[in-house]
Amino acid sequence: MKMDSSEIVKKAIAAGFQEAVASFYESHSFYLKIANSKTDSILENTNEHGTLFVTKDKKLAVTNIQSKSDKDVKEAITRVSNAIKMAKPKEDYFGIAEGPFKYRGKERYDKAIASIDEQKLSDMAEAAINAAIDNGARSIAGTIYSSFSSVDLATSKNVHQKERFTEIRIAVRAMAKHGSYQENVGTNAIATIYPARIGKRAAELATSVTATGQIKSGEYDVIYMPSPSGSLLSNIPDAACATEIETGSFLTDKLNKEVATKELTIYDDGAFQKAVNASICDAEGYPTQRTKVVEQGIFTSMLHNASTAKKYKTTSTGNAGLFAPSATTTFVEFKKKVGNLEKLIASVDKGILVSNIWYTRFKNYSTGEFSTMPRDMAIYIENGKPQFIIRQKAPASMVGIRISDSFPRMLKSIKKAADDSVQTTNWDAEGTYFFSPSILVSGVKVTAV
């Protein structure tokens, strides 16, 4: 016998828990790999799994549920019963959200993605490959990922919500003689994604500069294109989560203070209809919303679930995380726009264009110090014109430069932005999406390696 999430919650409450949240996920996905300018493989996967979160006397526990069968549900309840006996009370825990709720918007579901097949994916891959080759790329690599999923969420506080989701993500990496560029695009509606356009843009950027050269370590103005820009700035909503503030992030003690240039506004939005990560509700069934984390340079709001909201005598921002608040989709707005990327490049006297990053690591989370390394081409700019692709100083080096900065300094040093915001992701940050433009940051410390 299979049961839905509301029945699982009832069984958990009958077992003696004071609160329970049950979520059950089902998904069907395809993963297409492009290698050597052709489709290399297509993997199809069907998955289902659930989670059960329970509380008792301010003790919290969670476990996985293998299936909706009576046997697996009983085993899950036994596991959380044993775990909660060993848990220590969380004295600042104040409960999950009390429903029922009214939800705004529609589910993030596209029938065309839900019904996609291998032939359609292959056609999309071929369109991207052909466009890239036709525009000068020597070789193409990449991936296309599509998924159709559903969630059945129920809580002991009068919530039972079912929702369907779709996602399609294309990454095209175009290799040229001296450099490479990877375009990453994601959406929840197939009509808004254009494989040929993605392949063409990847090739055009990869072949836009043919010379190579080296630079000296020093301070440079750096243009981060949308993928690295969003990847970096998505750390701001993460650092604004109430529990991160408490443990010591670079935004601790900064609420209602100026933390960035007045031109900058950053939202966290779990409700935006076109965002891949959007949902009608958060992990405890509370309606999602748009929250201004930074508004015109001022840190205006922490992100809360129901428990932290009660602790701080405010309302939830729809960012549960049952154990801790969690950011969803980052939106970056910058008032001082100069037009397209080319115009942003033209405004730089001495700088570097960074098209992609990896290995972003915090040196000190409480002060916001971090380092990152460009992946794919980084282009040296002088007098408003691209000069050459920066190549590695040592043959054994994987990249030519390392970037070191801190978020407090970076946020106040963003000078301009292009008008090219797009829903994108970083190539190595699966499941993370952001809407961000290319940005120009002054005075960035760059080390040649």
C-alpha positions in Angstrom: 0.0 0.0 0.0 1.3 3.4 -1.0 0.3 6.6 1.0 0.6 10.3 0.3 2.5 12.8 2.4 -0.5 13.7 4.6 -0.9 10.1 5.6 2.8 9.9 6.5 2.4 13.0 8.7 -0.6 11.5 10.5 1.4 8.4 11.3 4.3 10.5 12.6 2.0 12.4 14.9 0.4 9.2 16.1 3.9 8.0 17.0 4.2 10.8 19.5 5.9 13.7 17.6 4.6 17.2 18.1 5.3 18.4 14.5 5.9 16.6 11.3 6.7 17.5 7.7 6.7 14.9 4.9 7.9 15.6 1.4 7.9 13.1 -1.4 9.7 13.8 -4.7 9.4 12.0 -8.0 11.4 12.9 -11.1 12.1 11.8 -14.6 15.2 13.2 -16.3 17.5 13.0 -19.3 21.2 13.8 -19.4 22.8 14.3 -22.8 26.5 14.6 -23.1 28.3 16.4 -26.0 31.9 15.5 -26.7 34.1 16.0 -29.8 31.3 17.9 -31.5 28.7 15.1 -31.4 26.2 13.6 -29.0 28.2 11.2 -26.9 25.5 9.6 -24.7 22.0 10.1 -23.4 21.1 8.8 -19.9 17.5 8.5 -18.7 16.7 8.3 -15.0 13.6 7.9 -12.9 13.9 8.6 -9.2 11.7 8.9 -6.2 12.5 9.6 -2.6 11.1 11.3 0.4 12.0 13.0 3.7 10.4 13.1 7.1 11.2 15.9 9.5 9.9 15.7 13.1 10.1 17.7 16.3 9.5 16.9 20.0 10.3 19.1 23.0 12.5 21.3 20.8 14.4 18.4 19.5 14.7 18.0 15.7 15.3 15.0 13.5 15.1 14.1 9.8 15.4 11.0 7.7 15.0 9.8 4.2 12.0 7.7 3.1 12.8 5.1 0.4 9.3 4.8 -0.9 5.6 5.5 0.0 5.1 1.9 1.1 3.9 1.1 4.6 7.1 -0.8 5.3 9.4 2.1 4.3 7.3 4.7 6.2 7.4 2.6 9.4 11.1 2.2 9.1 11.6 6.0 8.6 9.5 6.7 11.7 11.6 4.2 13.7 14.8 5.9 12.5 13.6 9.4 13.5 12.3 8.1 16.9 15.8 6.7 17.6 17.5 9.9 16.3 15.4 12.3 18.4 16.2 10.5 21.6 19.9 11.3 21.0 19.3 14.9 19.9 19.9 17.9 22.1 17.1 20.4 22.5 17.4 23.5 20.2 16.2 26.1 22.6 15.8 28.8 19.9 13.5 26.6 17.8 9.9 28.0 17.6 8.1 25.7 15.3 7.0 25.3 11.6 4.6 27.6 9.8 0.9 27.4 10.7 -1.3 26.9 7.7 -3.4 26.7 5.7 -2.2 29.3 3.2 -3.3 30.8 0.0 -0.8 30.5 -2.8 -0.1 32.9 -5.6 0.8 32.0 -9.2 0.8 28.8 -11.1 3.0 25.7 -10.9 6.3 25.9 -12.8 5.4 23.2 -15.3 5.8 23.0 -19.1 4.2 20.1 -20.9 6.8 20.2 -23.7 9.6 19.5 -21.3 7.6 16.9 -19.4 7.1 15.0 -22.6 10.6 15.4 -24.1 12.3 12.4 -25.6 15.8 11.4 -26.8 15.1 12.5 -30.4 14.2 16.0 -29.3 17.2 16.3 -27.1 19.4 15.1 -29.9 17.9 17.7 -32.3 18.6 20.4 -29.8 22.2 19.3 -29.4 22.7 19.1 -33.1 21.4 22.7 -33.5 23.8 24.0 -30.9 26.8 22.1 -32.3 26.1 23.1 -35.9 25.7 26.8 -35.0 28.9 26.8 -33.0 30.9 25.1 -35.8 29.4 27.4 -38.4 30.6 30.3 -36.4 34.2 29.3 -36.1 34.5 26.9 -33.2 37.0 24.0 -33.6 35.3 21.6 -31.2 32.2 21.5 -29.0 31.6 19.9 -25.6 28.6 20.3 -23.3 25.5 18.9 -21.8 21.7 19.1 -22.0 19.7 18.2 -19.0 15.9 18.1 -18.8 13.7 17.0 -15.9 10.1 16.7 -15.0 9.4 16.4 -11.3 6.7 16.6 -8.7 6.5 17.1 -4.9 3.9 16.1 -2.5 4.3 18.2 0.7 2.3 17.9 3.9 2.8 19.2 7.4 1.1 18.8 10.8 0.2 22.5 10.6 -2.6 22.3 8.0 -0.5 22.2 4.8 -0.9 19.7 2.0 0.5 21.0 -1.3 1.3 19.2 -4.6 3.3 20.8 -7.3 4.9 19.9 -10.6 8.2 21.4 -12.0 10.1 21.3 -15.2 13.6 22.3 -16.1 15.9 22.3 -19.1 19.5 23.4 -19.0 22.0 23.7 -21.8 25.7 24.2 -21.5 27.8 24.6 -24.6 31.6 24.9 -24.4 33.1 26.1 -27.7 36.9 25.6 -28.2 38.9 27.8 -30.5 42.6 27.9 -31.3 43.7 29.9 -28.2 40.6 29.9 -25.9 37.3 28.5 -25.0 34.0 29.9 -23.8 31.1 28.1 -22.1 27.5 29.4 -22.3 25.2 28.2 -19.6 21.4 28.7 -19.9 18.5 27.3 -17.9 14.7 27.7 -18.0 11.5 26.0 -17.0 9.8 26.6 -20.4 11.3 25.1 -23.5 9.9 27.9 -25.7 12.4 30.3 -24.1 15.6 28.4 -24.9 17.3 28.5 -28.3 20.1 25.9 -28.8 21.4 27.4 -32.0 21.6 30.9 -30.5 23.5 29.4 -27.5 26.0 27.6 -29.8 26.5 30.6 -32.0 27.2 32.9 -29.0 29.6 30.4 -27.4 31.6 30.2 -30.7 31.6 34.0 -31.3 33.0 34.7 -27.9 35.5 31.9 -28.1 36.9 33.2 -31.4 36.5 36.9 -30.6 40.2 37.3 -29.6 43.0 35.4 -31.3 46.2 36.7 -29.6 47.5 35.4 -26.3 49.7 37.0 -23.7 50.6 37.3 -20.1 50.0 39.9 -17.4 51.7 40.9 -14.2 50.2 40.5 -10.7 48.4 43.6 -9.5 45.1 45.4 -9.3 42.8 45.4 -12.3 39.2 46.4 -13.1 37.4 43.1 -13.7 34.3 42.5 -15.8 32.4 39.4 -14.6 30.0 38.1 -17.3 26.5 36.9 -16.1 27.6 33.4 -15.0 30.5 34.4 -12.8 28.7 37.6 -11.7 25.6 35.7 -10.5 27.8 32.9 -9.0 29.6 35.4 -6.8 26.6 37.6 -5.9 24.4 34.7 -5.0 26.6 34.5 -1.9 24.8 37.6 -0.6 21.4 36.0 0.0 23.1 33.0 1.4 25.0 35.2 3.9 21.7 36.9 4.8 20.0 33.8 6.1 19.2 34.2 9.8 21.3 31.3 10.9 24.3 32.4 8.9 24.1 35.8 10.5 24.1 34.1 13.9 27.1 31.9 13.2 29.0 34.8 11.7 28.8 35.8 8.0 30.2 38.9 6.4 26.7 40.5 6.9 26.6 39.9 10.6 25.7 43.2 12.5 25.2 44.9 9.1 21.3 45.0 9.1 20.0 48.4 8.0 23.5 49.5 7.2 25.2 50.4 3.9 27.0 47.3 2.6 27.2 48.1 -1.1 27.2 50.9 -3.7 23.8 52.7 -3.8 23.4 51.5 -7.4 23.0 47.9 -6.3 19.9 46.0 -5.4 19.8 42.2 -4.7 16.6 40.2 -4.3 16.0 36.6 -3.3 12.9 35.4 -5.1 11.4 32.0 -4.7 8.2 32.9 -6.4 9.2 34.3 -9.8 7.2 32.4 -12.4 10.1 32.0 -14.9 12.8 31.0 -12.4 13.9 27.3 -12.5 14.1 27.1 -8.7 10.7 28.8 -8.1 8.0 27.2 -6.2 4.6 28.2 -4.8 5.8 27.4 -1.3 8.9 26.7 0.7 9.9 23.5 2.6 7.3 24.0 5.4 4.5 25.1 3.1 4.8 28.8 3.6 4.2 30.9 0.5 7.3 32.0 -1.3 8.0 35.7 -2.1 10.4 38.3 -3.4 12.6 39.7 -0.6 14.9 42.6 -1.0 18.1 41.6 0.7 20.1 44.6 -0.4 18.2 47.7 -1.6 20.2 50.6 -3.0 23.2 49.5 -1.1 21.5 48.9 2.3 21.2 45.4 3.8 17.5 45.5 4.4 16.4 42.0 5.3 17.5 38.7 6.6 16.0 35.5 5.2 13.8 33.6 7.6 11.8 30.4 8.0 8.9 30.3 10.5 11.1 29.5 13.5 13.7 32.2 13.0 11.0 34.7 12.1 9.4 34.1 15.5 12.7 34.5 17.2 13.3 37.8 15.6 9.7 38.9 16.0 9.1 39.3 12.3 7.4 37.2 9.5 8.8 34.4 7.4 10.3 35.3 4.1 9.3 32.0 2.6 12.8 30.6 2.8 12.5 27.4 4.8 14.9 25.1 5.1 13.4 23.3 8.1 16.6 23.3 10.1 17.7 26.7 8.8 16.6 29.3 6.2 17.8 28.8 2.7 18.1 31.2 -0.2 16.4 30.4 -3.5 17.0 32.4 -6.7 19.2 35.6 -6.7 18.2 38.6 -8.8 20.8 41.4 -9.3 19.8 44.9 -10.4 22.2 47.7 -11.1 21.0 51.2 -11.9 24.1 52.4 -13.9 23.8 50.4 -17.1 26.0 51.2 -20.0 24.3 49.0 -22.7 25.6 45.8 -24.0 28.8 43.9 -23.0 30.8 45.5 -25.8 30.0 49.0 -24.3 31.0 47.8 -20.9 34.4 46.6 -22.3 34.8 49.9 -24.1 34.6 51.7 -20.7 37.7 49.9 -19.2 41.1 51.4 -19.4 43.0 48.4 -17.9 41.2 45.3 -17.0 40.2 41.7 -17.4 37.1 40.1 -18.8 36.2 36.9 -16.9 33.8 34.6 -18.7 33.6 31.7 -16.2 35.0 30.8 -12.8 35.6 27.8 -10.7 37.2 26.8 -7.3 35.6 29.8 -5.5 36.5 29.4 -1.9 36.2 31.5 1.2 39.4 32.3 3.1 37.4 33.9 5.9 33.6 33.7 5.9 33.1 36.3 8.6 35.0 38.9 6.7 33.9 37.8 3.3 37.4 37.1 1.9 37.4 34.7 -1.0 39.4 33.6 -4.0 38.4 32.2 -7.4 40.0 31.2 -10.6 38.8 31.8 -14.2 37.8 28.8 -16.2 37.8 29.2 -20.0 39.2 32.4 -21.4 40.0 35.5 -19.5 40.7 38.5 -21.8 43.1 41.4 -21.0 41.5 44.8 -21.9 43.4 48.0 -22.5 42.0 51.4 -23.6 38.6 49.9 -24.0 39.7 47.1 -26.4 40.3 43.4 -25.9 44.0 42.8 -26.4 44.7 39.1 -25.8 43.6 35.9 -24.0 45.6 35.5 -20.8 47.6 32.3 -20.9 49.2 30.5 -18.0 52.6 31.6 -16.8 53.7 28.0 -16.0 52.9 25.2 -18.5 51.7 23.0 -15.6 49.1 25.7 -14.5 45.5 25.0 -15.3 44.6 28.7 -15.5 46.6 31.9 -15.9 45.4 34.0 -13.0 43.9 33.8 -9.5 41.4 36.4 -8.2 41.4 37.5 -4.5 38.8 39.8 -3.1 36.3 40.3 -0.3 32.5 40.7 -0.6 32.4 43.9 1.5 35.0 45.5 -0.8 33.5 44.0 -4.0 30.0 45.2 -3.2 31.1 48.8 -2.8 33.4 48.6 -5.9 30.9 47.6 -8.6 31.0 50.6 -10.9 28.9 49.7 -14.0 26.8 46.9 -15.4 25.7 45.8 -18.9 22.1 45.4 -19.9 22.5 41.6 -20.4 20.8 40.0 -17.4 19.9 36.4 -18.1 18.9 33.3 -16.1 22.0 31.3 -15.9 24.1 29.1 -13.6 27.7 28.3 -13.0 29.0 25.2 -14.7 29.9 23.5 -11.5 27.0 24.7 -9.3 24.2 22.3 -10.3 20.8 23.4 -9.0 21.8 27.0 -8.4 20.3 29.7 -10.7 20.5 33.5 -10.8 19.5 36.4 -12.9 22.5 38.7 -13.1 24.1 41.1 -15.6 27.8 41.5 -16.5 29.3 43.8 -13.9 32.5 45.9 -13.7 34.3 45.7 -10.4 37.3 48.1 -9.8 40.5 47.4 -8.0 40.5 43.6 -7.9 43.6 41.9 -6.8 44.8 39.5 -9.5 47.8 37.1 -9.2 49.5 35.6 -12.2 50.2 31.9 -11.7 
